[in-house]
Amino acid sequence: MFVLCSLVFMNTVFVNIVVCAAEQKQITLWEQGAPNALGTEEKDKPRITVWFPDKNKATDIAVVVCPGGGYGGLALDHEGKQIGEWFHSFGVTAVILEYRHRGKGYGHPNPLLDVQRAIRVVRFHAKDWGIDPEKIGVMGFSAGGHLASTAGTHFDNIKEPNDEIDKMSCRPDFMILCYPVILFDAKFTHRGSQNNLIGADAPKELIDYYSNEKQVTEKTPPTFIFFTDEDTAVPAENGIEFYLALRKYKVPVELHIYQKGAHGQGLAKNRTGNETWPELCKAWLINNGFLKK
């Protein structure tokens, strides 16, 4: 049964909530309509589904999850729902983002606006949700990994906030990047993702803006990266270049490249060898102080 309600703070309604189950809530990111919205249909309303952990397992961290799909769709099962279930199993609040993309009629800058708003929404509600506002990460797969890495390299605050949520920082505290698209206009670029986001005739300035290995600074958050050597859709060079850029600025980073395995594995269940990456990721979160052992 679905229950409709509104979340109210200081007599101001900020978001609509649909309670899907005891542990989940769907939240529309902009109550008054998303910036650059082309209409008022569901496809024009980016949203998050929050998977709250059981109280007896709850930790104080949250992760905004960006499913892949080449910026033309969303792989909401193996790179969304299954990831929410995995985080839920060890007490992490998972926030599955349904961002705008070309399949809904949207390109630059809207996916980035959506992930920034999602991080702000989580940080705005951190106290009420039992989350440490300095333990909010972002995770992404394939093109969703590009979006997540964009969030981690482009996080200037809004100069003229429209509401209290806009006043929150949109910088993620850590990144988890799974076979992410990173390079634009390069030999190893996933052209479909690039064209869907910025178009085939984008100017060099915009290409460089979204070539995230070029946007790393000392303020880029700690990062975990997972790839396979056999991935021909998004080759491991995307992760290697990002890893080297992070090392240059002394940003804590861990990179795993498995010998076997194709693109788009999600949790890599029953994939010999590759299925170890989720446990390695958990260990990384522990080693970097985000998760308790």
N, C-alpha and C positions, 0 to 999 in steps of 0.2 A: 504494500500500500504506500502511495506517495502522499506526503504531507507538505502543503505549501505554506511558507511563512516568510517573514522578513527579519533581518538582523538590524537592530536599532541601537545606535550609540548617541547619547546626548541629544535625543529627540530627532536625530537625523538618520534617515534610511540610506544605507550605503550600498547594500547588495541584496539581491533576492536569493533565497536559499530553497532548494528542493531536497528534502531529506529522503534519500533513496533507500537507506537501510540504517540500522543502528549506528554503523561505523562510517557512513559516507554522507557527504553533503555536496551538492552541486551549487556553484556560485557563479553568477554572471559577473564578469569583471567590471563592467561599467553599467550602472543602473540607468543612466540617462542616455545610453547609446555609446558605442565605441567610437573613438576618433576615426574619421575617414570612412565611416560605415556607408555602404552602398544601398542599404535598405534597413528594414526592421524584421526580416525573417531570422530564423534560428541560425542560419549560416553567417549572419552578420553580427552575431553575439558571441564573441569568444568567452570561454568559461573554463572553470577548473572543477574537478571532482576531488574532494579531499577525503582521503582514507585515514580516519583516526585510529590509532592503535588501541588495543585493549588496555585498560587501566593497569592491569598487573604486569604488563610488558612495556608500557610507554616510556620512551626516552624523550629527550628535550630537543631533538633535531627534526627538521623537515626538509624534504627534497621536492622541488618542482620538476616534474618529468615531462620532457618534450618528445613525443613519439616521432619517428621518421615518416617518410613518405615523399621525398623529393620536392618538398614545398608545393606538391600538387595533391596531396591527400594525407591521411593520418593512419598509421598502423596502430590502432587503438587497442588491439588485443595483446599481441606478444611484446609490444613496446609501450604498452599503457596498462591495461588491466592486470596482466601477469606481473608487471613490475610493482604495481600497487599491492598485490597479494604478497609478493616477496618482501617488500619493506614492512608490510603489516605483520609479517611473521616474526620480526625481531624488534617491533616497537617503534618504528620510524613513521612519522606522519608523511604519507605520500600524497603529492598534489599533482594530479594528471591534468596537463594543459591541453585544451582543444583550441589551438591558435588558428588564425586566419591564414589561408594559403591560396595558391592560384586556382585550385579546384573550386574554391568558393568565390573566385573573382578578385583575389587580393595578392599583391606583391609588396615590395619595399614601400614604406617602412613598417608595415602593419604587424608581421610576425614578431619583430623586435619590440614594438610597443606592447604587444600582448604578453610576452614573457616578462618584460619589465613590470607591467601592472600586476601580474601574478605574484611576483616576488614581493612587491609592495603590499599586496593584499595579505599575504602570509605574515609579513613583518608587522603589519597593522594589527593583526589578530593574535600575535604571538603570545601575549600574556594570557588571553582567554583560552587559547588552545594548548597551553602548557609547553610552549616552544621557546627556546633561548633565541632572542633576535639576532644573535651572532653565530647561530648554527643553522642557517638557512642556505641550502645548496641548490644547485641546478644540475639536472642530468638530461642527456639527450642521445638519441640514436640516429646515425646517418645524417640526413638533413636536419633532424631534430638536434643532433650533436652540433651541427653548425650554428643553429639557433642558440643552443646552450652556451657555446663558446663565444658567440656574439654578446650574450648577456654578460659574460665574464670579462669582456674587453671593451664594452661600450655601456657605461653605467653612469653617465652624467645625470645629475638630478634635474627635475623639471624646474625651470626658472620661475614660472608662474603657475603654481599648483591650482588645480580646479577644486580639490577637496582634500580632506585630511589624509587620505590614502596616498595621494600624490606627494605628500611631504616626506614619506618614508624613503629610505635609501633602496635602490634597486640593485645594488651590488650583491651578487651571491657570495657566500662565505667559502664555498668550495664548488668544484665542478667534477662531474663524472661523465666522461665522454666515451661513448661506445661506437666504434667504427665511424667517427664523425667526419663529415665533409668539413674541410678547413680551407683548402686552397681554392682561389678563384683565378680564372684565366691562366691556368698552368697545365703542364702535361698531365698531371694526375687529378685534375678537376673533374667532379661529377657535373657535367654540363647541364643536365636536366635540372638539377637543383639551382645552379647559377641562373639559368634562363628563366625559370619559374619565379625566382625571387626578384631579379633586377632587370630581366629582359636580355635578349641576344645582342642588343646594340647599346648596352650601358656604357656611359663614359668611364674613362680610366679612374677618375676620382672615386666613383661609386664602387668599382671593382676593387680598388685598393682598400676602401672602407670596410668591405666585407671579406677581404683576405685576412683572416683573423690572426694568422701567424705574424702579420705586419703590425698588429694592433696591441701586442703584448707590452705591458709595462711592469714595473715593480709592484704595482697595485693589483695586478691580475691575481685572482685567488688560487690557492693550491688545487692541483688537478690530478685526477686518475684517468688514464687512457687505456682502452682495450681495442685491439685490432687482430686480424688474422693475415698471414702472409699470402693466402690464396684469394683474398678479396680482390676481385677485379673491378667491381662496381665503384668502390671507394678505396683505392689502394692505400697501404699502410704509410706511404710517404706523407699523406695528410697528417697522420699522428706524429711521425718523426719530425717533420718541420715545426709543428707546434711544440713538441717536446724540447727541441733545440732552442726555440725562441724563449720558452719559459726558463730553461737553464741559463740562458744569457742574462736574464734579469733576476736570477737566483730565486725564482718562485718554486716552492716545493712541488715536485711532479713525479709521478710513477707511470711508466709505460710498459704494457704487456703486449707482445705480438706473438700469437700462437702460429705454429707452422701450418696447421690444417684448418679448414673451415671457410665456408663461403660467407657472403654478405648477409646481414639481416637476421642474425641468430637469436636476438633477444637474450634470454637467460641461458641459452645454449644447453637446455636440458637434454640429456642422453647424447650429447656430442662429446665423444671421448677426448679428454684433455681440455677442451674449451669450457666445459661445464664448471671448471674451477674458478672462473673469473669472478663470480659473485662473492665467493668466500675471500678471494684476494682483495676485492673492493671493501668488504667489511673490515678486514685487517687494516687496510689503508685508513679507513675512517677512525679506527681505534688508535693507530699509530700517530695520527695527526690531531688527536684530542677531541674529535667530534662525537665519538661514540665510546661508551665505557665498555670495558672488557667483560 
